[in-house]
Amino acid sequence: MAELDFAGPVLSEGGTWRFPPHQPLRLDSGAQLENLEIAYRTWGELNADGTNAVLICHALTGDQHVAGTHPVSGKPGWWTRMVGHGRPIDPAKHFIICSNVVGGCMGSTGPASINPATGKAYGLTFPVITIADMVRGQAMLVEALGVETLLAVVGGSMGGMQVQQWAADYPDKLFSAVIVASASRHSAQNIAFHEVGRQAIMADPDWKAGAYAEGKSRPEKGLAVARMAAHITYLSEPALQRKFGRELQRDGLSWGFDADFQVESYLRHQGASFVDRFDANSYLYITRAMDYFDLAAAHGGVLAQAFAGARHVRFCVLSFTSDWLYPTAENRHIVRALTAAGCRAAFVEIESDKGHDAFLLDEPVMDAALQGFLGSVERERGLSK
């Protein structure tokens, strides 16, 4: 387990922890980030025993605004169906924490942040980060908030990777863990899709070798294409067929390259709206962190060894039948490793035709599974009868 040395960061406006220079974030690459900032939000209150804290880890394009209203898009938070009064993660019962990952673009230190050494945005001088680096930053924040042990750490997709890293690196700080639609490492196909997105960004003339912050334009076209390509992987063919089929956007064909089909218009909208809230360089860095993720690699290639210290942690793993990005087989692999390590692991495969994005959508079975698991954890922790 990694040791933490917390020495009084300053809470600034907007919910950002600013850590002092003598407490840098040391990265897997050998570099370190000084004057680290982590943007976060909390809901509810930490109880007197400090036993009701729940950390939520976000996916690639998420951020700390898991509930409430997003300040940029004006839309509801990305997991409001799971987080809120009367929902599985409830501020009336839980002290809920969600932070923007290191490398992100919603307030945490990332490539768009100002490098104190130069007075300019880091751009590509920002060091390459890993999922483990993100979790180290979260661990620093959790300790800063006065939380010694988390009742649960919960995350889907890339968030599920962070949950696994928590179990491997900080098992003594966890009582339970929920991994949703995730994997213990990226497949060649996943890496390939990410590379298409990165190349789209870097091929945009406005990317300017990552130094676009110094000019007046951003690589919006490249980032939009990256988002469009990735978004296809979040869906399923049945879902696309049901929602769009071959329906036209207007009467008749354009006999050109306008968005003739509704699915084309939908993807263009996804790309255009994404560039308003996300930084292109952050997209490069975070997708690279996901590609580098291989939890077993540091443990002789044996995933069960990564979870050897987490035998006391209660695990819940959820997958979806139509998820081809992180299919059920990948999630079962995690469960088998947990079982081999002697961990207590519950597993539910949920029937859904919504693809990977099902974990963000209306899935009553997922709601019930998470509600039931957290309820049992609360009873074991003595928080409810």
C-alpha positions in Angstrom: 0.0 0.0 0.0 1.3 3.4 -0.9 2.1 5.8 1.9 0.5 9.3 1.9 1.9 12.4 3.4 -0.8 15.0 3.7 0.2 18.5 5.0 -2.7 20.9 4.7 -3.7 22.0 1.2 -5.7 25.1 0.7 -9.4 24.8 -0.3 -10.0 27.4 -3.0 -13.2 28.6 -4.6 -14.9 26.2 -6.9 -14.0 23.0 -4.9 -10.4 22.6 -5.8 -7.7 21.2 -3.5 -4.4 22.9 -4.1 -1.5 20.9 -2.6 1.6 22.6 -1.5 4.9 22.3 -3.5 6.4 19.9 -0.9 3.6 17.4 -1.6 3.9 16.7 -5.3 2.2 13.9 -7.2 4.8 11.4 -8.1 4.0 9.7 -11.4 4.7 6.2 -12.9 6.8 7.9 -15.6 9.3 9.1 -13.0 8.1 12.7 -13.3 6.2 14.6 -10.7 3.6 17.3 -10.6 4.1 20.2 -8.1 1.3 22.6 -7.1 -1.2 19.8 -7.9 -4.8 20.8 -8.1 -7.7 18.4 -8.0 -11.2 19.7 -8.8 -14.0 17.9 -6.9 -17.6 18.0 -5.7 -19.1 16.4 -2.6 -22.7 15.7 -1.5 -24.0 14.8 1.9 -21.9 14.8 5.1 -19.3 12.5 6.6 -20.7 10.8 9.7 -19.1 10.9 13.1 -17.5 7.5 12.6 -16.2 8.4 9.1 -17.8 5.2 7.7 -20.2 6.5 5.0 -17.9 7.9 2.3 -18.5 6.8 -1.3 -16.0 7.8 -4.0 -17.3 7.8 -7.6 -14.7 7.5 -10.4 -15.6 8.9 -13.8 -15.1 7.5 -17.3 -13.1 9.0 -20.1 -15.3 11.9 -21.0 -16.8 12.4 -17.5 -15.8 14.8 -14.7 -16.6 15.7 -11.1 -20.2 16.7 -12.0 -21.8 13.3 -11.4 -25.0 14.9 -10.1 -26.7 18.3 -10.1 -26.3 20.6 -13.2 -23.2 20.6 -15.3 -21.8 24.2 -15.3 -20.7 24.1 -19.0 -23.4 22.1 -20.7 -26.2 23.0 -18.5 -27.3 19.4 -18.6 -27.9 17.1 -15.6 -24.8 15.4 -14.1 -23.6 12.3 -15.9 -25.0 9.8 -13.3 -28.0 11.5 -11.8 -30.0 8.3 -12.1 -27.6 6.7 -9.6 -26.8 9.6 -7.4 -29.4 11.6 -5.5 -32.1 11.4 -2.8 -33.7 8.0 -2.8 -31.2 6.6 -5.3 -28.6 3.9 -4.7 -25.9 6.5 -3.8 -27.8 8.8 -1.6 -26.6 12.1 0.0 -29.0 11.5 2.9 -26.9 8.4 3.8 -23.6 8.8 2.1 -20.8 11.4 1.9 -20.3 11.3 -1.8 -17.0 12.4 -3.5 -16.3 12.8 -7.2 -13.2 14.4 -8.6 -11.9 15.3 -12.0 -9.0 13.0 -12.8 -5.4 14.3 -13.1 -5.0 15.0 -16.7 -8.6 16.2 -17.1 -9.9 19.5 -18.2 -12.5 20.5 -15.6 -10.2 22.0 -13.0 -7.7 19.3 -12.1 -4.1 19.7 -13.2 -3.8 18.7 -16.9 -2.3 19.7 -20.2 -4.4 22.9 -20.3 -3.2 24.0 -16.9 -0.5 26.6 -16.6 3.0 25.2 -16.1 4.4 27.3 -13.2 7.9 26.9 -14.6 7.0 28.6 -17.9 3.8 30.6 -17.3 2.2 28.9 -20.3 -0.1 25.9 -20.7 1.7 22.6 -20.4 0.4 21.3 -23.7 2.6 18.3 -24.7 5.1 19.1 -22.0 2.6 17.7 -19.6 4.0 14.3 -18.4 2.2 11.1 -19.6 -0.1 9.8 -16.9 -1.5 6.4 -15.9 -4.6 5.2 -14.2 -2.5 4.6 -11.1 -1.4 8.2 -11.2 -5.1 9.3 -11.3 -5.8 7.1 -8.2 -2.8 8.5 -6.3 -4.3 11.9 -6.8 -7.7 10.7 -5.6 -6.1 9.1 -2.6 -4.5 12.4 -1.7 -7.8 14.2 -2.0 -9.7 11.6 0.0 -7.2 11.9 2.9 -7.4 15.7 2.6 -11.2 15.5 3.1 -10.6 13.6 6.3 -11.7 10.2 5.1 -9.7 7.2 6.4 -11.7 4.4 4.9 -14.2 4.5 2.0 -17.5 2.7 2.4 -17.3 2.1 -1.4 -15.5 3.2 -4.5 -17.7 3.0 -7.6 -16.9 3.4 -11.2 -17.9 2.4 -14.7 -15.7 2.0 -17.8 -12.4 3.9 -17.1 -13.9 4.5 -13.7 -14.0 0.8 -13.2 -10.3 0.7 -14.0 -9.7 3.2 -11.3 -11.7 1.1 -8.9 -9.5 -1.9 -9.6 -6.4 0.2 -9.1 -7.8 1.4 -5.7 -8.2 -2.3 -4.7 -4.7 -3.1 -5.8 -2.9 0.0 -4.3 -5.0 1.0 -1.3 -7.0 -2.0 -0.2 -6.8 -0.9 3.5 -8.7 2.2 2.6 -11.7 0.3 1.1 -14.6 -1.5 2.6 -16.2 -2.3 -0.8 -15.8 -1.8 -4.5 -18.1 -1.7 -7.5 -16.7 -2.3 -11.0 -19.2 -1.6 -13.8 -18.6 -2.5 -17.5 -14.8 -2.4 -17.3 -11.7 -4.5 -18.0 -8.3 -5.2 -16.4 -6.5 -4.1 -19.5 -7.3 -2.7 -22.9 -7.6 -5.0 -25.9 -5.9 -4.4 -29.2 -9.2 -3.3 -30.6 -9.7 -0.7 -27.9 -6.2 0.6 -28.4 -6.9 0.8 -32.2 -10.0 2.9 -31.7 -8.2 5.3 -29.4 -5.4 5.6 -31.9 -7.9 6.6 -34.6 -9.2 9.3 -32.3 -5.7 10.6 -31.4 -4.7 10.7 -35.0 -7.8 12.7 -35.9 -6.9 15.3 -33.3 -3.2 15.5 -34.3 -4.1 15.7 -38.0 -6.2 18.9 -37.4 -4.0 21.9 -38.5 -5.3 23.8 -35.5 -3.7 21.3 -33.1 -0.3 23.0 -33.7 1.7 20.1 -32.1 -0.3 20.5 -28.9 0.5 24.2 -28.5 -2.9 25.5 -29.6 -3.5 27.3 -26.3 -1.1 30.0 -27.4 -3.3 30.8 -30.4 -7.0 31.7 -31.1 -8.2 28.4 -32.5 -8.5 24.9 -31.2 -8.5 21.5 -33.0 -12.3 21.3 -32.8 -12.7 19.3 -36.1 -10.2 16.7 -35.1 -11.7 16.4 -31.5 -15.2 16.1 -32.9 -14.2 13.2 -35.2 -12.4 11.5 -32.3 -15.6 11.8 -30.3 -17.7 10.4 -33.2 -15.5 7.4 -33.6 -15.5 6.7 -29.9 -19.2 7.2 -29.5 -19.9 4.4 -32.0 -18.0 2.0 -29.6 -20.3 3.0 -26.7 -23.4 1.9 -28.6 -24.6 -1.4 -30.1 -25.9 -2.3 -33.5 -29.4 -3.2 -32.2 -29.5 0.2 -30.4 -28.4 2.1 -33.5 -30.9 0.2 -35.6 -33.8 0.7 -33.2 -33.1 4.4 -32.8 -32.1 5.4 -36.3 -32.2 2.5 -38.8 -31.8 4.0 -42.3 -34.1 6.9 -41.6 -33.3 10.0 -43.6 -32.7 13.4 -42.0 -35.0 15.1 -44.6 -37.2 14.1 -47.6 -35.0 12.6 -50.3 -31.3 12.3 -50.7 -28.9 15.2 -51.0 -26.8 13.5 -53.7 -23.8 14.9 -51.8 -22.1 14.7 -48.5 -24.5 16.4 -46.1 -25.9 14.4 -43.3 -28.5 12.5 -45.2 -29.1 9.8 -42.6 -30.3 10.5 -39.0 -27.4 8.5 -37.6 -25.0 10.8 -39.4 -26.6 13.9 -37.9 -26.6 12.3 -34.5 -22.9 11.6 -34.6 -22.1 15.1 -35.9 -24.1 16.6 -33.0 -22.2 14.4 -30.5 -18.9 15.6 -31.9 -19.9 19.3 -32.0 -21.3 19.4 -28.5 -18.3 17.5 -27.1 -15.7 20.2 -28.2 -17.5 22.8 -26.1 -16.6 21.0 -22.8 -13.5 18.9 -23.5 -9.8 19.7 -24.2 -8.2 17.9 -27.1 -4.9 17.4 -25.3 -6.7 15.9 -22.3 -8.3 13.5 -24.7 -4.9 12.4 -25.9 -3.5 11.9 -22.4 -6.5 10.2 -20.9 -6.9 7.7 -23.8 -3.2 6.9 -23.5 -3.6 6.3 -19.8 -6.4 3.8 -20.6 -4.3 2.1 -23.2 -1.3 1.7 -20.8 -3.6 0.2 -18.1 -2.7 -3.4 -17.5 -3.3 -4.2 -13.8 -1.7 -7.7 -13.9 1.6 -6.4 -15.5 3.1 -5.3 -12.2 2.2 -8.6 -10.6 3.9 -11.1 -12.8 1.1 -11.1 -15.3 -1.2 -12.7 -12.7 -4.3 -10.5 -12.1 -5.2 -12.4 -8.9 -1.9 -11.2 -7.4 -3.0 -7.6 -7.9 -6.0 -8.3 -5.6 -4.1 -10.3 -3.0 -4.2 -7.6 -0.4 -8.0 -7.0 -0.9 -9.4 -10.2 0.5 -11.4 -8.2 3.1 -13.0 -5.9 0.4 -16.5 -6.8 -0.8 -16.7 -6.6 -4.6 -19.6 -6.2 -7.0 -18.9 -6.5 -10.8 -21.6 -5.7 -13.4 -21.6 -6.2 -17.1 -24.0 -5.8 -20.1 -24.8 -8.4 -22.7 -24.5 -6.0 -25.7 -21.3 -4.2 -24.5 -18.7 -5.0 -27.1 -16.2 -2.4 -25.8 -15.8 -4.1 -22.4 -17.7 -7.3 -23.0 -18.9 -9.7 -20.3 -15.9 -12.0 -20.9 -13.6 -9.1 -19.7 -15.6 -8.6 -16.6 -15.8 -12.3 -15.8 -12.0 -12.4 -16.1 -11.9 -9.8 -13.2 -14.3 -11.9 -11.2 -12.3 -15.0 -11.7 -9.2 -13.2 -10.5 -11.0 -11.8 -7.4 -12.2 -15.3 -6.6 -8.7 -16.8 -7.1 -7.4 -14.1 -4.7 -9.9 -15.1 -2.0 -12.0 -12.0 -2.4 -15.8 -11.9 -1.9 -17.2 -11.0 -5.4 -20.8 -10.8 -6.6 -21.3 -10.7 -10.4 -24.3 -9.7 -12.4 -24.6 -9.8 -16.2 -27.4 -7.5 -17.2 -29.5 -8.2 -20.3 -29.5 -5.0 -22.4 -29.2 -4.0 -26.1 -27.9 -0.5 -25.3 -24.2 -1.3 -25.5 -21.5 0.0 -23.3 -23.4 3.2 -22.5 -26.0 1.1 -20.7 -24.3 1.9 -17.5 -25.3 5.5 -17.9 -28.8 4.8 -19.0 -32.1 3.6 -17.7 -31.4 0.1 -16.6 -33.6 -1.0 -13.6 -31.6 -4.2 -13.1 -28.4 -2.2 -12.6 -30.2 0.1 -10.2 -31.5 -2.8 -8.2 -28.2 -4.6 -8.2 -26.3 -1.6 -7.0 -29.0 -0.7 -4.4 -28.9 -4.3 -3.1 -25.1 -4.5 -2.9 -24.7 -1.2 -1.2 -27.5 -2.0 1.2 -25.7 -5.2 2.3 -22.5 -3.3 2.6 -24.2 -0.7 4.8 -25.6 -3.4 7.1 -22.2 -5.0 7.4 -20.7 -1.6 8.2 -23.4 -1.0 10.8 -24.9 1.9 8.9 -28.4 0.4 8.6 -30.4 -2.5 9.9 
